[in-house]
Amino acid sequence: MSRTVILCCLLSALGSAQWLERQVVLGDTLGGITLRGGVVVNPISGNVYVESDPIQLFNPLTMERIRGSGDSGLVVFCPPSGKGYVLGASATIIDAAADTVIGTVVLPFRPSMLDYSRTSNRVYLASQADSAQLVVFDPSGDSVLEAVDVGYVVTSLLWDSLPNRLYIGTRSDSGLLRALDCAADTLMGYVRVGLNVVSLLALSTVSHKLYCADSIDGEVAAVVSTDSLVCIDSVVNIQQPPAMVYSPLTDRLYCIHEYGEGVTVVDCRTDSIRLEVDADAAAAIAVSTLDGRAYVGQDYGHPVLVLDTSDAVVDTIAVPAAYGNRVAALAFQPDRNEVYGAMTGDYAFVIDASADSVKGVFDYTAYKPRMMLHNPAGNKLYLFDPGHADVLVMDSTCSTVKHISDGITSTYSVPVLDQTLNRIYVVENRALRVIDCNSDSLVGVHRTSNYRPVPVLVPYLNKLYVFDGYHSLYSSYAYDCLRDTVVKLFNLPERVYCAVYDPRSNRVFFDCRYSPTVRALDPVSDSVVRTFPLMFKTNLGRMALNLDLGRLYYTEQLHNLMFTIDVLADSVLSVESLPWDIDAMFLNRRLGKLYMCSRDTAKVLVYDCDRGAVIDTFDADYQYAGLLNDRNDKLYLRYGAVVDCRYDSVVAMLPPGTQDPRCMAWDVVENRVFQASANWLYVYRDELTGVDANPTVPLERRHATIVRGILFIPEAVGGERSAVSAHLLDISGRKVLDLRPGRNDVRALPAGVYFVRQVAGNRTTKVVVQR
């Protein structure tokens, strides 16, 4: 059975056993969003919705937060029915007057675009991932009325109030625009506009024209008469605009340049470019329907530009921003003569358009946990985000949240849990913070001098060692957990990248980059008692300790080497070359396997600690975070890959893996896995245990073929016995031998893992050569 078939079988078996138990919105506790859409004003309550993950809601008069639905998606309001909707995986129904959730409705797909007919009180939904379906949603009955087959993938929607018509942009070779009669919800025909993708639509209500643009490939906007539904003109050199906004008072179209290098102003009467406005990294535009002025938001902390009706820059408005953030969305509210804006990752703001000044700021800085710890004592979860001073503490239900003020400010290291004293040590640049888990409070802050600290706890002596990973002084210190004192130990002539405590020999092992060595520290005398030379200067070292075998495994990225050290006999046993950089190592002590993950190649090496050799390799994307669940023999990686350590293969993908989870933790009490991304906490439970959970796949077929001298290759159908029908590859993919049909002598090859790649069909299988 091929590796692909095995993986599919395992995925099928695990699909019902691996599930999302719950998800928690961290944004409701400290705020924060991942901005995905625009800004929508509730016409009934006047409150402002920011289309984000999750939706943020605030009062523009008081700039106070209003508790939202906790959902993410597109927002639309239907005043005749008094309701609004957050349209995501399902439709969350909002009482528009009270801004509260009153129900949910299942949708056939997650919409990526919508528009609303105020005349018919109908919402039209489409998704680029759902082919040509246009769904008609009735707000009066909160139900889907019908699905209209447009014939091509829908890429944009725009409603025209005068004829009560919906324009539908598509992706097609013929460059088609469709139109829908909203009174009868029937298609009217099509218009050839000559664009591969009609991704942007803008309507001139004065000149009765529709402008169609391709934001990906085209530099020409097609002009369609809304009276005759005929393509009548074009506008050239608009440079693939990512956004177009129309001004009814001046009858002009504002198009952001590709890459945001400026704004092109189009005169809709003549369909010609009026002028180019120099705007540094333009990202969003809003137009006042009261006086015709335009507001241009920019990237990277630049101010919002104000253009008068002659399109001259007459003012600049400074808005709060950090470097790297941008004004992602702007919306004009005529009732209050205000402009509402949203920055990526930081703030929403309100501009008084009568004075062109910021009158209020709403802080929604995202809570992005970089580290998590689960404390079995009390069954509590601790979340740390250096961007917020507060540490979040959640109980086992994930519903009760407590804040520990000033518990973190900046750190490169994972906080250390001291189960003996029930404390957490947050080791930061120039500071050590002590959190008491009994009272969930900050009980001490100690000032230090190190940078990018590397901490390691010695429970036997209630001592915490902290090495310097960056500073020129390379100082290290010890913290006495009982006396609550910090003692400077010594300066090292090099940086320390990693350290680990060995309880069997009662020593701390740490690497030194420039020596290059691994050293053993005696915590009783606070002195180095053993030095292991490593041949070359090292970089970005990683350590894993096997207590059963008394082995310390050390990898480094400068030469891609792995050193095996016998910590009981104080000797370097072996040095091995690795095919790529190793960014993380996870030891499954029960199975005696070491998993070495590479971020750059998205591959995992499997090292058998008993054999002392790499026995397997497989694809699994790793990005900075992961954890090993020894109870279920599962390795969880940041982007959602679940590795079954018994079969060394990816057996499931957790759903939010595409949402860039920041960190992970394992609940040893309830056997759950926590995975955090910006503002969200996901809780997973894997009840699958034992090899008998998948009886449909024989266990012996999941393992590689064992070869002890002769490798037999079946004769290919129609092939010649003298012809090469397969290649033998090593774990790095390098060809080491051509294989012919029949018996192949491989006794001269070193023992290890190889792959047989057949010439016909390019099928790959795994073999293990043993002696």
N, C-alpha and C positions, 0 to 999 in steps of 0.2 A: 504494500500500500504506500503511495507516495506521501511525502510530507504535507503537500497541499490537502490531500484527502483527509489525512489524519487531523489537520487543523480544522477543517470544515466540520468533521464529526464532533470534535471537542467543543467547538463553538456552539453547535446545535445542542449538545448535551448541557452546556453551561448556561445557555440562554435563559432558562427558566429558574436556574438556581442562583445566578448572580444578579442582584437587583438593587435599585435605588430605594433605600428605606425612607429617606426624607431629604428635603433640602431646606436650608435656613437662610433667610435674607439677613446678612450682616449690615446692610445699608439702613435697616430700620433701627439699628442701635447706635451707630456712629455716623451714618450718612455715607455717601459715596456712590459713584456710578461708573460703569463702563459705557461711555456715550456711544450710541449706535445710530440715532436718528436726529430729529429736529426738535423744535419747540412748538408746542400747541397750546393755545389759550382756550380755556373753557368759556364759551360765550355766555353761559348762564351764571356761574359763580364768579367768573373773572379770575380764577386761579390758573396758574401756569403749570403745564405738564412738560417735563423733559423726557423725550423718548430715549430711554437708557436701559441698562440692565443692572438693577431693576429701575422701574419708572420712579422718577423723583417729582414731587409735587410741592409747590410753595405758593404763599400768598404774596403777590407783588406789592401790596400796600405795606405790610408789616415785615416782609422778607422772612416769615416764619415757615418752618417746615410743617407740612400736613402729611400725616401717615398715608402712604399710598397702598396700592393693591398688592405690592410685592411681586408683580408680574413684569415681564418685559414684552415689548412689541410695538406696533403702530397704534396711535391714539386718534380717535375721531369722535366728534360730538354731533348729535342729531337733535337740535332744539325742539322740533315738533313733538318728539316722543319724550323729551326731558331726560334723555339718557346719553351716555358716552360709552365708549368701548376701548379696551386695551386688547388688541388683536395679535395674539401670538400663537402658541400651540393650540389654544382655545380662545374663545371670546369672553373676556371678563366684562361683565355689565356694570356700569357705573351710574349711580344716581347723580346726575349732573349738578343738581342744586346743593347736595350735601357732600359731594365728592367721596362717596362711600360705595363699596362693592355690594351689589344686590343679587348677583347670580353669575353663572357661567353657562356657556353654550359651546358645544363641540363644533369645530370647524373641519372641513375636509382636508385642509393643508394649512401650513403656516404662511400667511401672506407676506410678501415683500413689498407690495405697493397697494394703494387704495385710493379711491376718491368717492365723494359723496354728492348725490343729487338732492339739493334742497327742494327742488320742485316735486320730485317723486318720493322723497324721503326714502331713498334706497342707498345702500353702501355697496360699492363694487370692489371686489377683492381679486387679486391675481398674485401668482408666484412664478418667478423665472424657473424655479425648480419643478414646477408642476405643468410643464408643457403649455398647452394652449387654452387651459380652462379659465374662464372668467366667472366668478361666483357672484350671484345677486343675493344680498343679505337684507332682510326686512327688519328694521328697528322696532316697528310696531309689535310684531310677534316674536322678536328675537329668534328668527329662524332663517335658514337658507332657503330661498324660493326656488332657485334653479341654477344650473351650471351651463354656460354658453360656450360652445366650442368655437374659438376664434379662428382656428385653422393653423396658427403659427404661435411660436413661443411669445408670450406677452412680456414686453419690456418697459412699458410706461402707460400711465392713465392720466387723462385730464378731462374734467367736466366743463361743458359750455352751457351757461345758464339760459341764454336767449333762445336757442332751439331745444333746450333740454336734451343735450346730446353728449355722449361719452366718446372721446377719441382714444384709440387704443394703438400704441406703438408696438411693433413686432420685430422679431429677428427672422429675416428671410432673405433668400438670394435675390428676390425681386424688389426688395425695399418697399414693403407695403405698410400703409396706415389703414386701420379699420375704424369704422364709426358705428356706434350703437344708439338706436332710438330708445331713450330712457323711458318714454311713455309706455312703450310696448315691450321693452327689453328685447328688441330684435336687431340683428345686424343689418346695416344699410348698404354695405358694399365695401370697396377698398379703393385706396388712392396709391399710385406708384410714386414714391418720393425719392427713389434712387439711393437709399441708405441701407447698409447691411443691418444695422441695429438702430431702431428709432428709440433711443434711450432717454431723450429729453424732449419735453413738449412745453410750449409757452403760447399763450393766447392773447392776441391784440383785440380787445373789445371795441376799440375805436375804428381801426382799419379793417376789422372782420377778417383777420388772418391768423393762421396757425403756423407756428415755427417748429420744425422738427430737426433735431440734431442728433448726431452720433458722438457720444462722449468718449468712444474708444478708438475709432479708426478715422472718422471723417473730419474735415475742416470746412465743410459746406453745410449750411442750414437750408433745408427745403422750406419753401413758403407755399402754404395751401390756403386757398380761398374757402372760408367757412360758409360762404353763401352757395357756391357751386360744387364744393368738394373736389376741386381740381388743383393740381400743383401748378402754380402760376409764376414762380420766381425762385431765386436762391440767393443766399448771402454767403460770400466766400471769405476765407481767412479768419474764421472765428476760433481756430486752434483747439478743437476738441473740448468744448467747454464742459467742466464737471457740474456746472449749475447755470440756469438762466432764470432771470426774474423780470417781470413786465411792470412798467409804470403806466397806469391809465391816464394820469394827468398830463404827461408829456408824450404819450404814445411812443415810448422807447423800450428797447429790450437791452438788459444788462447781462453780459456773458462773461463769466470768469475765465481767464486764460487757462490753457493746459498748464499744469504744475503751479497754478496760482500766481503767474508772473504779472498780472494786471487785469484790467476789466475792459472789454470791448463794448461800446455803446452803439446799438443799431437803431436807426431811424425807421420806424415801421411804416411811415407813409411812403418812403422811397425804396425801402428794403436795401439800404446802403449803410456802410459803417460810418457813423457820425464822427467818432474819435476814439482814441485809446487813452485810458486813464492809468497812470503809473501807480500801482498799488503793490507794495512789497508783500508777496506771498498771500494774495487775496484768497479767502477761504469761504466766505458767506456774504450774502447781500440781502438786505431788506429795503423796501421802498415805502415811503409815507404816502398814503392815499389822501392825506389832507393838504399837503403842500408840495408833493412831488419830489422831495429830497430823497437821496439814496444813502444808505449806510453800508459801508464795506468793512467787514471783519477780516482780520489778518492773522498770520501765524506768528508764533514765537514772541509773544508779548508786545507786538507792535500795536499802536492805537487803532481804534475804529475811525475810519475816514468818513467825513460827511460831505456829500456832493450836492450842490444846489441844482436848480433846474437848467442851468447852463453847463452842468456836468463839471464844474470847477470845484476843487477841494477847498472848502470854506472853513473847515474846522477839523480838529482831531480830538478824540475822546479817549483818554487813558482808561484802560480796563485792567482789573487785577489778573495777572498771569505769571506763570513761571516759564523759564526757558524750555522750549520743546512743546509747549501747549499752544493751542490755537483756538480762535473763535470758530466753533464747528457749526453753529446754527444761529440765525437771527430771525425774529418775527416782529412785525409791526402791529400794534393794537390801537386802532383809530379811536375807540371809545375813551381811552385815557391819554392818547397821543404819546405812547411810550413804545420803546423798542426793547424786546427781551432777547437776551443772548445767552448762549451756553458755551463754556470753555471745555475742552477735552480734559477731564480728570480733575478739575479744580472748582470752578465757580459757575454760577449763573448770575446775571446782572440785569439791572433795569436802567435804561437810559430815558431821561426826561427829554423828549424830542423838542419841547418848546424852549429848553435852555441848552440842549446838547451837552448834558452832564450826567454822570452816573449818580442815581439817587438811592440805589440800594444794591447790596451784594448778598447772594445766597451761597453759602459754602457747602459743597457736596463732595469734598475731597474723598476719593475712594479709599475704603479700608481694604488693603491688599495684604493679607497675612503672608509673611515671609517664612515664619516658623510656627510650628504647633507642637505642643506636648500633651500627652494624656497621662494623668496622674491616677494610678489605681486607687490610691487613698482618697476616698470620697467620690471616685469615678467622675472626675472632672477634666474638662478640656481647656487648655490655655492657648490663646491665639496672640501672636506678636506681629505687629506691623511697625517698623521703624518710622514710617511716615506719620504715625499717631503716637502720642505719648501714653495713651491708655492701653492696657492689656485687657483683653476680653476673657472672661471666665464663664464657661457654660456647664450646666449640670448634665446628667445622663440623658435627659429628655431633649436637650438642646433648645429648650424654650425659656429657661431662666438665665438671664445674662447679667453678669456683674462686671463693673469696670474697676480696674486697679490703676489709679492715676499715677502718671509719671513712671510707669513700670518699664518703659523702653523709650530710647530716643534714636539710637543707631547701633547696629551690630552686623558683623559678618559671620558670626558663629551662632550655632544653635544653642539656646539656653539649656542649662544643665539641671536635671532633676536630682535632688538629694532625697532619696526615699527614707533614709535613716532619720533625718531631721524634718522631713516633709517641707522642704524649701526648694525654691527655684533660684538659680543664679544666672542673671542676665549679664553676660560679659560683653562690654561695649568698648569702643575706642575711648580710652582715658577714663573709664568708669566701670565699676562693678555694682550692680543693683541686686538686692536680696529681697525676695518675695516669700512671705510666710503663707503657705498653702492652707494652714488651719484657719486663719482669719482672712485669707485672700487680700493681703495688704502689703504695701511696700514698707519694709522694716529697716532698710539701710541702704545708703549709697556711699561707695568708697571711690575716691579719685585715684586714678592710676596714670601711667605714662605710655602704655603700649598701644599699638595700632594693629588692626585686623587680628585680634587675639585668638589664640588656639587654647581652649580650656580642656582639662581632663580632671575628673574627680577620683580621689582615693578614699573610698568609704571607710576603709579599715582605720585610717587615722583622722577622718573627718577633715580632710585637707583638699583644697582645690588648687591645682597648678594652672597658671595661665602663661603661655609662651607668646612672644611677639612674632607676628607673621609679616611685618612690613617695615616698621620704624628703623631708622639708621642705628639706633642704640641697641636694638634687638634685646631688650630687657625681658626678664621673666620674673614672676613673683608667685608667692604662695599665699592663699587665704586660709586662715585658721577658722573653720566653720563654728567651732565651739566658743572661741574667744572673740570672734567677730573682728579680727585684725588682719591687716595685709602686711606681709613681710617681703621686701625685695630680696631676691636670691642672688642672681648673677647676670652678667651680660654675656650674650653669645655672639660669636663673630659672624653669624649668619641667620637667615630667616628660618622659621619653623613652620612647616605647612600642615603637619598632622601629628597627633599624639594619641596613645592608647595606654590604658592601665591593665597590667597583667596581675590578677589576684593570686595566681599560683606562685609566682616568684616574688610578688609584692614589689613590682618595679613599674616605672613609667617609661615607655619607649617613645622617643620623638626623633624626627629627622632634622638634619641640618643641611641646608641647600648647598653652601659653598665649600664645605669641608672636603668631600661629601661623606656623611656618615649617618648611621642610625645610632642613637645613644640610649643607654639605660640609666635612669635616675632612681636612686634609692630614696624613697620618701621619708625614711627615718632620719637619715643624715643630711637630706637635701643636697646630695652630691652625685655627680656622674660616676658610676662604678664600672661601666663597660662601654666600649665603642666598637661599632661594626663598620669597617670600611666598605664603600659602595662603588669603588672604581672610578666613577665619573661624577661630575657636578650634576645635581638633580634639579628637577623643577616640578611643581604641582604634585607633590607626593600624596599617595593614598595608602591607608593601613587597614588591615583586617587581622584579627587575632583568633586563632583556632585553639581554644582551651583544651580540647580533647587530645590533640596531637602535640600541643606545646609548640605551635608554629606561628610565626609572625610573617604575614605576606605584605610586602611593600612594593608598590608600583610608582613609577615616575614617568613624566611625559617628555622629558628632554631627549631621551634615547629609547623610549618605549621598552623599558626593562621591568622585570618582576624579580625581586629578591625574596627567597625563602630563608628565614632565620629560625634556627632552633633556639628558643628562648630558655630551654632547660639546660642544654649543653653549651650555650653561648657560642654558637658558630653559624656562619652563613653556609647553608646547605647547597643552594643552587642559584644560578642567575639565568633567566630565560628571556628571550626576545618576544615581544608581543607585536601583533600586526598593526596595531593602531593605538591612539591615546586612550587611556583609561581615566574616566571622570568620576567613577563611583564603584565601590565594591560592596557586595552584600553576601554575607556568609550564612548559608543554611546549615546549621550545626547538626540537625537531625539527619540530613542526607549526606553530610560531608561534602557539600559543593560550595564553591565560591563563584559568584556571578560578577563579572567585570563589565561595566557598561561604558559605551563610548558615545559621547554627544555628537561628534562630527560624522560618524559613519552610521549611526542608528543601529549598531550591532551590539550583541552581548556574547561574551566568551564565557563558557562554562568550564571551570577547573575542578577536577576531581582531587580532593585533598589526600585521599588514601593512595591513589596512583601517582600523584605528583605530576599531573599532565592535563593539558586542555583536552577535553573530550567532546566538545560541541560548540557550535556557534549558531546564532539565529538572529533575525531582524526584530528589533523592538526599540522604538524611539525613546531616548532618555534625554531629559532636559532638567538637570539640576536637582530633581527631587524624586524620591522613591522610598519604599519601605518594604521590609520582608516580614510576612506573617508566618512564623514557624509552625503555628498550630495547624494551618491549612496548607502549608507548603506553597504559598503564593507570594510572588514578587509583584508589587504594584509600582508602576512607573508613572511619572508626572502627567504625560499626555494621554493616560487612560489605558495603557497596555497592562493586561494581567497575565503574568507568566506562571504556568504550572511547573513547579520545580521538579516534579516527578518525571515529566516528559520533556522538559526543556523546550517549551514552545509557548507562543502567545495563544491563549485560549479564549480571551474575551477583551472587548474594548468598553471601558466605562463611558457612558453617554457624555458627560461634560468634558471629556478629554480634549475637545476642540476649543474649549473656553479657557485654555491656558491655566490650569490649576497651579497655584503657587507652592503649596506644601502639602504634606500628608502626615497622618498619625494613625496609630493602631490602638484601638480600645481593647486591652487585654482582658478586661472584665467581661464584656459582652461580645467579644470577637467581632468587632466592627472596624471598618476603615473610614477615616475622615479624609476628605480631599477639599482643599479651599482654593477658590479663585477670587477675583475682585468682587467683594460684597456678597459672595455666596459660599455656603458650607454644604457639602454633599456628604451624606452618610450612607455607606454601603454595608451590606451584610452578605457573607458567603457561607451558606450552610452546607456546601458540598464537601464531604469528607470521605476518605477511603477510595480505593481504586475500583470498587464494585459499583460506583455511582454511574458508570457508563458501560454497561455490559454489551453494547452493540459493537464495540471495537475490541477485538482480541488484544490483550495486553502485549503479547510478544511481537505484534506487528508495529507497535509504536516505537520500538527500539531499533537502533542501527544494526546492520549486518556485521557480525563478528568474523573477522578474517585472521587466520593464523599462518598463512603461507601462500595459499592459492586463492585468487579472486576469479570467480567464474562469471563471464559475461555472456548472456544469451545471444544467439545469432539473430541479427536484425532481419525482419521480413524483407525478402528480396535482396538482401545484402550479400557481399562476398566475404568468405571467411578470411581472406587476406587483407581486407580493408579495415581501417581503424573505425570502430563503431562507438567508442566512448573515450573520455579523457578522465584521468584521476587528478583531482585538485586538492591542494592542502587547505587549511582553514582560512588562509588569506585570499583564496581564489586563484592561486598560481598553479599552472599545470605542472605536474611532476612526472607524468607517465601517460603514454598513449596505450589504450587498451584495445585488444583484438577480440573478436568473438571466440569463446571457449575459455581455456585455462590460462591465467596470467600469473606469473610468479612475482609476488610482492615481498618476498622474504628479505630483500635488501633494503626495504624502506624502514625508516624509524617507526616505532610504535606511536600511535596517535589517531586522530580523527581525520578522515579524508572524505571527499565527495566524488561520486561517479556521475559525470554529466554525459548523457547519451547524445550522440551527434544528431540522430533522427528524433525530432520532437523536442530537443533541448531539455529533456527530463533529468532532474538531479535527485540522487539518493545518497544516503549517508552510510559510510562503513567505518568500522573501528579496527585498525590493524593492531593485533596483540602478539606478544612473544610468549 
